[in-house]
Amino acid sequence: MDRAQLADFLRTRREALQPEDVGLTRGPRRRTSGLRREEVAQLVGMSADYYGRLEQSRGPQPSVQMLTALARGLHLTRAERDHLFRLAGHPAPDRRGDIDHIAPGILRIVDRLQDTPAMVIGETGETLLQTPLAVALLGDATRWTGLARSTVYRWFTDPSSRAVYHSDDHAVHGRVWVAELRDALGRGGAGSRAAELVAALERESAEFRALWAEHEVAQKQVRTKRFVHPEVGELTLDCETLLDPETQQRLLVFTATPGSESAQKLELLAVIGTYEPAAE
């Protein structure tokens, strides 16, 4: 671990960011060049004291999980993220199985959508990031581990995961996710995350096996989606998708027609806040 170089790298990356870059408000008397240390700590989810010690070349070796959070909070590119890991004495993540790193451009957009339901999805259906209103609408979809991180895996192995969508739309959602998984398998091949998911689902779900046998590939995403929330009821939202071609990650942004009942319900959700789906 190169503490001096790590401290210098963190400081320069922090000073290169402005509050607006990460969705924070700039105060009227702000004099700091770039972000404050405590702001980085807030973004990353660590104590300001811990982060301060890292920048002062006297902190402990950060864990892989902490480095991943730092890379996201500081909006690092993949090359910068890999450099951060090496300075901290860890090997750079294997990019073949790297699903958690989000491109800085996508992060900047998400930071400006805090009053809108929006989420970043990996190519095999993992939810990587949600805005607060997306959590209020869908629950915290980032909490899962293992294969259950994938929406398509939960769809076919846990029927309760479908409750957020209108029951009349379940069939089309299932077909879309299976087709997208096949597309991901075509890119990743044997040994990929997609191949692992396909093997598991073929063992565990007869419904998946039947759809998989139809060999549909990458159907177009459903543009209008109907959600069912336990407190505000049904919402009809338009879904716009932004694809990052390097990572195959997608930013989904949900909007309601102005003045509609669904728009009013989104406003109510912003007040109600997060809900957690029923336990599986």
DRENDO-1510 file (C-alpha; in Angstrom, 1 decimal, always signed):
<recs>
REC; n; res; u; v; w
REC; 1; MET; +0.0; +0.0; +0.0 .
REC; 2; ASP; +1.4; +3.4; -1.0 .
REC; 3; ARG; -0.1; +5.7; +1.6 .
REC; 4; ALA; +1.4; +8.9; +0.3 .
REC; 5; GLN; +0.3; +8.3; -3.3 .
REC; 6; LEU; -3.1; +7.2; -2.2 .
REC; 7; ALA; -3.6; +10.3; -0.1 .
REC; 8; ASP; -2.5; +12.5; -3.0 .
REC; 9; PHE; -4.7; +10.8; -5.5 .
REC; 10; LEU; -7.8; +11.0; -3.2 .
REC; 11; ARG; -7.1; +14.7; -2.6 .
REC; 12; THR; -6.7; +15.6; -6.3 .
REC; 13; ARG; -9.9; +13.6; -7.3 .
REC; 14; ARG; -11.8; +15.3; -4.4 .
REC; 15; GLU; -10.7; +18.8; -5.5 .
REC; 16; ALA; -11.6; +18.1; -9.1 .
REC; 17; LEU; -15.2; +17.7; -8.2 .
REC; 18; GLN; -17.7; +20.4; -7.5 .
REC; 19; PRO; -20.9; +20.0; -5.3 .
REC; 20; GLU; -23.1; +20.2; -8.4 .
REC; 21; ASP; -21.2; +17.3; -10.0 .
REC; 22; VAL; -22.4; +15.0; -7.2 .
REC; 23; GLY; -25.9; +16.4; -6.6 .
REC; 24; LEU; -25.0; +18.5; -3.6 .
REC; 25; THR; -26.0; +22.2; -3.0 .
REC; 26; ARG; -23.3; +24.9; -3.1 .
REC; 27; GLY; -23.5; +27.1; -0.1 .
REC; 28; PRO; -23.3; +30.9; -0.4 .
REC; 29; ARG; -20.1; +31.2; +1.5 .
REC; 30; ARG; -18.2; +28.2; +0.1 .
REC; 31; ARG; -14.5; +28.8; -0.2 .
REC; 32; THR; -13.3; +25.2; -0.6 .
REC; 33; SER; -11.8; +24.2; -3.9 .
REC; 34; GLY; -13.8; +21.2; -4.9 .
REC; 35; LEU; -15.6; +19.0; -2.4 .
REC; 36; ARG; -15.0; +19.1; +1.3 .
REC; 37; ARG; -13.6; +16.0; +3.0 .
REC; 38; GLU; -16.8; +15.6; +5.0 .
REC; 39; GLU; -18.9; +15.7; +1.8 .
REC; 40; VAL; -16.8; +12.9; +0.3 .
REC; 41; ALA; -17.3; +10.9; +3.5 .
REC; 42; GLN; -21.1; +11.5; +3.3 .
REC; 43; LEU; -21.2; +10.3; -0.4 .
REC; 44; VAL; -19.2; +7.2; +0.4 .
REC; 45; GLY; -20.8; +6.2; +3.7 .
REC; 46; MET; -17.7; +6.5; +5.9 .
REC; 47; SER; -16.8; +8.7; +8.8 .
REC; 48; ALA; -15.2; +12.0; +8.1 .
REC; 49; ASP; -12.4; +11.1; +10.5 .
REC; 50; TYR; -11.6; +7.9; +8.6 .
REC; 51; TYR; -11.6; +9.6; +5.2 .
REC; 52; GLY; -9.4; +12.4; +6.6 .
REC; 53; ARG; -6.8; +9.9; +7.8 .
REC; 54; LEU; -6.6; +8.4; +4.3 .
REC; 55; GLU; -5.9; +11.9; +2.9 .
REC; 56; GLN; -3.3; +12.4; +5.6 .
REC; 57; SER; -1.3; +9.2; +4.8 .
REC; 58; ARG; -2.1; +7.7; +8.1 .
REC; 59; GLY; -5.2; +5.6; +7.6 .
REC; 60; PRO; -5.5; +1.8; +7.6 .
REC; 61; GLN; -5.6; -0.2; +4.4 .
REC; 62; PRO; -9.1; +0.3; +2.9 .
REC; 63; SER; -11.1; -2.8; +2.2 .
REC; 64; VAL; -12.2; -3.7; -1.3 .
REC; 65; GLN; -15.8; -2.7; -0.4 .
REC; 66; MET; -14.6; +0.7; +0.8 .
REC; 67; LEU; -12.5; +1.3; -2.3 .
REC; 68; THR; -15.5; +0.4; -4.5 .
REC; 69; ALA; -17.6; +3.0; -2.6 .
REC; 70; LEU; -14.8; +5.6; -3.0 .
REC; 71; ALA; -14.6; +5.0; -6.7 .
REC; 72; ARG; -18.3; +5.6; -7.0 .
REC; 73; GLY; -18.4; +8.6; -4.7 .
REC; 74; LEU; -15.5; +10.3; -6.5 .
REC; 75; HIS; -17.0; +9.5; -9.9 .
REC; 76; LEU; -13.8; +7.7; -11.0 .
REC; 77; THR; -13.4; +6.2; -14.5 .
REC; 78; ARG; -12.5; +2.5; -14.7 .
REC; 79; ALA; -8.8; +3.4; -15.2 .
REC; 80; GLU; -8.9; +5.7; -12.2 .
REC; 81; ARG; -10.7; +3.0; -10.2 .
REC; 82; ASP; -8.1; +0.4; -11.0 .
REC; 83; HIS; -5.3; +2.8; -10.1 .
REC; 84; LEU; -7.0; +3.5; -6.7 .
REC; 85; PHE; -7.1; -0.2; -6.0 .
REC; 86; ARG; -3.4; -0.7; -6.8 .
REC; 87; LEU; -2.4; +2.3; -4.6 .
REC; 88; ALA; -4.3; +0.8; -1.7 .
REC; 89; GLY; -2.5; -2.6; -2.1 .
REC; 90; HIS; -5.3; -4.5; -3.8 .
REC; 91; PRO; -5.3; -6.0; -7.3 .
REC; 92; ALA; -7.5; -4.1; -9.8 .
REC; 93; PRO; -11.0; -5.8; -10.2 .
REC; 94; ASP; -11.3; -8.4; -12.9 .
REC; 95; ARG; -13.2; -6.5; -15.7 .
REC; 96; ARG; -14.7; -9.7; -17.1 .
REC; 97; GLY; -16.9; -10.0; -14.0 .
REC; 98; ASP; -17.1; -6.3; -13.2 .
REC; 99; ILE; -20.7; -5.3; -12.9 .
REC; 100; ASP; -20.6; -2.7; -10.1 .
REC; 101; HIS; -18.6; +0.1; -11.6 .
REC; 102; ILE; -20.8; +2.9; -13.0 .
REC; 103; ALA; -19.5; +5.3; -15.7 .
REC; 104; PRO; -19.0; +8.8; -14.3 .
REC; 105; GLY; -21.3; +10.3; -17.0 .
REC; 106; ILE; -24.1; +8.1; -15.8 .
REC; 107; LEU; -23.5; +9.0; -12.2 .
REC; 108; ARG; -23.6; +12.7; -13.1 .
REC; 109; ILE; -27.0; +12.3; -14.7 .
REC; 110; VAL; -28.3; +10.3; -11.7 .
REC; 111; ASP; -27.1; +13.0; -9.3 .
REC; 112; ARG; -29.4; +15.4; -11.1 .
REC; 113; LEU; -32.4; +13.2; -11.0 .
REC; 114; GLN; -32.9; +13.0; -7.2 .
REC; 115; ASP; -36.6; +14.1; -7.5 .
REC; 116; THR; -37.3; +11.5; -10.2 .
REC; 117; PRO; -37.6; +7.7; -10.1 .
REC; 118; ALA; -34.4; +6.5; -11.8 .
REC; 119; MET; -32.1; +3.5; -11.5 .
REC; 120; VAL; -29.0; +2.0; -13.1 .
REC; 121; ILE; -29.3; -1.6; -14.2 .
REC; 122; GLY; -26.4; -4.0; -15.1 .
REC; 123; GLU; -26.7; -6.1; -18.3 .
REC; 124; THR; -27.9; -9.2; -16.4 .
REC; 125; GLY; -30.5; -7.3; -14.4 .
REC; 126; GLU; -28.6; -6.2; -11.2 .
REC; 127; THR; -29.8; -2.9; -9.8 .
REC; 128; LEU; -26.7; -0.9; -9.1 .
REC; 129; LEU; -28.1; +2.4; -8.0 .
REC; 130; GLN; -31.5; +4.0; -7.3 .
REC; 131; THR; -32.6; +7.5; -6.7 .
REC; 132; PRO; -34.6; +8.0; -3.5 .
REC; 133; LEU; -37.9; +8.2; -5.4 .
REC; 134; ALA; -37.1; +4.9; -7.2 .
REC; 135; VAL; -36.6; +3.3; -3.8 .
REC; 136; ALA; -39.9; +4.7; -2.7 .
REC; 137; LEU; -41.6; +3.3; -5.8 .
REC; 138; LEU; -39.9; -0.1; -6.0 .
REC; 139; GLY; -38.2; -0.7; -2.6 .
REC; 140; ASP; -34.5; -1.1; -2.2 .
REC; 141; ALA; -33.5; -3.3; -5.1 .
REC; 142; THR; -29.8; -3.0; -4.3 .
REC; 143; ARG; -30.0; -5.0; -1.1 .
REC; 144; TRP; -29.8; -8.5; -2.7 .
REC; 145; THR; -26.7; -10.7; -2.9 .
REC; 146; GLY; -25.5; -13.6; -5.0 .
REC; 147; LEU; -27.7; -14.6; -8.0 .
REC; 148; ALA; -30.7; -12.9; -6.4 .
REC; 149; ARG; -29.1; -9.5; -7.3 .
REC; 150; SER; -30.5; -10.2; -10.8 .
REC; 151; THR; -34.1; -9.1; -11.5 .
REC; 152; VAL; -34.5; -11.9; -14.0 .
REC; 153; TYR; -33.4; -14.5; -11.4 .
REC; 154; ARG; -35.8; -13.2; -8.8 .
REC; 155; TRP; -38.6; -13.0; -11.4 .
REC; 156; PHE; -38.5; -16.8; -12.0 .
REC; 157; THR; -37.5; -18.0; -8.5 .
REC; 158; ASP; -39.5; -15.7; -6.2 .
REC; 159; PRO; -43.1; -14.9; -7.3 .
REC; 160; SER; -43.4; -12.1; -4.8 .
REC; 161; SER; -40.9; -10.1; -6.8 .
REC; 162; ARG; -43.5; -9.6; -9.5 .
REC; 163; ALA; -45.9; -7.8; -7.2 .
REC; 164; VAL; -44.6; -4.4; -8.1 .
REC; 165; TYR; -45.8; -4.8; -11.7 .
REC; 166; HIS; -49.4; -5.0; -12.8 .
REC; 167; SER; -50.4; -8.6; -13.1 .
REC; 168; ASP; -51.7; -8.2; -16.7 .
REC; 169; ASP; -48.1; -7.2; -17.7 .
REC; 170; HIS; -46.2; -10.1; -16.1 .
REC; 171; ALA; -46.0; -12.2; -19.3 .
REC; 172; VAL; -44.4; -9.5; -21.4 .
REC; 173; HIS; -41.9; -8.5; -18.7 .
REC; 174; GLY; -40.8; -12.1; -18.3 .
REC; 175; ARG; -40.3; -12.5; -22.1 .
REC; 176; VAL; -38.3; -9.2; -22.3 .
REC; 177; TRP; -35.9; -10.2; -19.4 .
REC; 178; VAL; -35.4; -13.7; -20.9 .
REC; 179; ALA; -34.6; -12.2; -24.3 .
REC; 180; GLU; -32.2; -9.6; -22.8 .
REC; 181; LEU; -30.4; -12.4; -20.8 .
REC; 182; ARG; -29.9; -14.3; -24.0 .
REC; 183; ASP; -28.4; -11.2; -25.6 .
REC; 184; ALA; -26.1; -10.8; -22.6 .
REC; 185; LEU; -25.0; -14.5; -22.9 .
REC; 186; GLY; -24.2; -13.9; -26.6 .
REC; 187; ARG; -21.8; -11.2; -25.5 .
REC; 188; GLY; -20.3; -12.8; -22.5 .
REC; 189; GLY; -20.2; -16.5; -23.5 .
REC; 190; ALA; -19.3; -19.4; -21.3 .
REC; 191; GLY; -18.1; -18.5; -17.9 .
REC; 192; SER; -19.9; -15.2; -17.8 .
REC; 193; ARG; -22.4; -14.0; -15.3 .
REC; 194; ALA; -25.1; -14.5; -17.9 .
REC; 195; ALA; -24.1; -18.1; -18.3 .
REC; 196; GLU; -24.2; -18.7; -14.6 .
REC; 197; LEU; -27.7; -17.2; -14.4 .
REC; 198; VAL; -29.0; -19.3; -17.3 .
REC; 199; ALA; -27.7; -22.5; -15.8 .
REC; 200; ALA; -29.3; -21.7; -12.5 .
REC; 201; LEU; -32.6; -20.8; -14.0 .
REC; 202; GLU; -32.8; -23.8; -16.2 .
REC; 203; ARG; -32.4; -25.9; -13.1 .
REC; 204; GLU; -34.9; -24.0; -11.0 .
REC; 205; SER; -37.7; -22.7; -13.2 .
REC; 206; ALA; -39.9; -24.6; -15.7 .
REC; 207; GLU; -41.3; -21.3; -16.8 .
REC; 208; PHE; -37.9; -20.0; -17.7 .
REC; 209; ARG; -37.0; -23.2; -19.5 .
REC; 210; ALA; -40.1; -22.8; -21.7 .
REC; 211; LEU; -39.3; -19.2; -22.6 .
REC; 212; TRP; -35.6; -19.9; -23.1 .
REC; 213; ALA; -36.5; -22.6; -25.6 .
REC; 214; GLU; -38.2; -20.0; -27.8 .
REC; 215; HIS; -34.8; -18.4; -28.5 .
REC; 216; GLU; -36.0; -14.7; -28.5 .
REC; 217; VAL; -33.1; -12.2; -28.4 .
REC; 218; ALA; -33.1; -8.7; -26.9 .
REC; 219; GLN; -36.7; -7.6; -27.2 .
REC; 220; LYS; -37.2; -3.9; -27.0 .
REC; 221; GLN; -37.9; -2.6; -23.5 .
REC; 222; VAL; -41.5; -1.9; -22.5 .
REC; 223; ARG; -41.8; +1.9; -22.8 .
REC; 224; THR; -44.9; +2.3; -20.7 .
REC; 225; LYS; -45.0; +0.4; -17.4 .
REC; 226; ARG; -47.7; -0.1; -14.9 .
REC; 227; PHE; -46.6; -0.3; -11.3 .
REC; 228; VAL; -48.6; -1.3; -8.2 .
REC; 229; HIS; -47.6; +0.3; -5.0 .
REC; 230; PRO; -49.1; -0.9; -1.6 .
REC; 231; GLU; -49.9; +2.7; -0.5 .
REC; 232; VAL; -50.7; +4.7; -3.6 .
REC; 233; GLY; -52.0; +2.0; -5.8 .
REC; 234; GLU; -51.5; +1.8; -9.6 .
REC; 235; LEU; -49.1; +4.1; -11.5 .
REC; 236; THR; -48.6; +4.3; -15.2 .
REC; 237; LEU; -45.1; +5.7; -16.0 .
REC; 238; ASP; -43.1; +6.1; -19.2 .
REC; 239; CYS; -39.7; +4.5; -19.1 .
REC; 240; GLU; -36.8; +6.2; -21.0 .
REC; 241; THR; -33.6; +4.2; -21.3 .
REC; 242; LEU; -30.0; +5.4; -21.7 .
REC; 243; LEU; -27.5; +2.7; -22.6 .
REC; 244; ASP; -23.7; +2.9; -21.8 .
REC; 245; PRO; -22.2; +0.9; -24.7 .
REC; 246; GLU; -18.9; +0.2; -22.8 .
REC; 247; THR; -20.5; -1.4; -19.8 .
REC; 248; GLN; -23.9; -2.3; -21.2 .
REC; 249; GLN; -25.4; -0.7; -18.2 .
REC; 250; ARG; -28.8; +1.1; -18.6 .
REC; 251; LEU; -30.1; +4.1; -16.9 .
REC; 252; LEU; -33.9; +3.9; -16.5 .
REC; 253; VAL; -35.8; +7.1; -15.9 .
REC; 254; PHE; -39.5; +6.9; -15.1 .
REC; 255; THR; -41.8; +9.9; -15.7 .
REC; 256; ALA; -45.6; +10.5; -15.5 .
REC; 257; THR; -47.7; +12.6; -17.8 .
REC; 258; PRO; -48.0; +16.1; -16.2 .
REC; 259; GLY; -51.2; +16.6; -14.4 .
REC; 260; SER; -52.1; +12.9; -14.5 .
REC; 261; GLU; -53.2; +10.8; -11.5 .
REC; 262; SER; -49.9; +9.0; -11.7 .
REC; 263; ALA; -48.0; +12.3; -11.5 .
REC; 264; GLN; -49.9; +13.1; -8.3 .
REC; 265; LYS; -49.1; +9.7; -6.9 .
REC; 266; LEU; -45.4; +10.3; -7.6 .
REC; 267; GLU; -45.6; +13.5; -5.6 .
REC; 268; LEU; -47.2; +11.6; -2.8 .
REC; 269; LEU; -44.5; +9.0; -2.9 .
REC; 270; ALA; -41.9; +11.6; -2.5 .
REC; 271; VAL; -43.5; +12.5; +0.8 .
REC; 272; ILE; -44.2; +8.9; +2.0 .
REC; 273; GLY; -40.7; +7.7; +1.2 .
REC; 274; THR; -39.3; +4.2; +1.1 .
REC; 275; TYR; -41.3; +1.1; +1.5 .
REC; 276; GLU; -40.1; -2.5; +1.8 .
REC; 277; PRO; -41.9; -5.3; -0.1 .
REC; 278; ALA; -43.3; -8.2; +1.9 .
REC; 279; ALA; -40.8; -10.7; +3.1 .
REC; 280; GLU; -40.1; -13.6; +0.7 .
</recs>
